[in-house]
């Protein structure tokens, strides 16, 4: 693809609404790193299990701020 065409494509993408730009970005990322359907299925299973654990109070969630505080403490030591 020529530089002019690439620039034009970027301009077109930039003019799209945010949700459509997100679709384009998702497509490009997936084309660079194709999803393994077996791995994707496993991640969905994990996510669904974790959501169920949260909803049934089997586990307690923590705030994003607390997560980042813990990370900061761990890496500043």
N, C-alpha and C positions, 0 to 999 in steps of 0.2 A: 504494500500500500504506500503510495507516495506521501510525502510530508504534507502537501496541500490537502490531500484527501483526509489524512489523519486529523489535521487541524479543523477541517470542516466537520468531520464526524464529532470531534470533541465539542465544537460549538453547538452542534445539534443536540448532543446529549445534555450539555449545560443548560439548554433552553427548555428541557423537559421538566415537568413537575417532579418534586422530590420522590414520590412513590415510583414513578417510571424510571428515574435515574437509579433508584435502588434495584429495580428489576434488571437493568442493564448491567449494573455492577455485579449483581449476583450471577448473571449469565457469564460475564467475563471471568470472574473468579472460578466458577465451575469449569469453564473451558480450559483454564490453566492448570487446575488441579481436580480432575474428574472424581466424583464421589463413588466410592465402592459401595454398592447397594447393601452388601452384607454388613459392613461397618455402620452404615447409616441406620440400618434396622436395629442394630445393637444399641446405638446411641438413643434412638427413639424409645426403646424398651427401658433404658436407664432413666431417661428423662421422665417417662410416665410413672415409673416406680418411685422416683424421688418426689414427684408431685403428689402422688397418693400418700406417701409418708408424711409430707407436710400437711396435707388436708386432714389426715387422721390423727395428727399430733403425735405420730410415732417419733418424729424428729422435730426440733425447733429451729426455725430459720434465724439467721442473724443479719443485721443491717449491712448494707454495702460499706457504710462508714467504718463499721467495726472490722470488716474484712480488710479494708485498706489500712487501717491502723495496725492490725496484726502483721500484715505484709511489711509495712514500714519498719516495725519493731524488729522483725526477723532479719531484714536485710541491712539494718543500720548497726547491728551488733558485730 
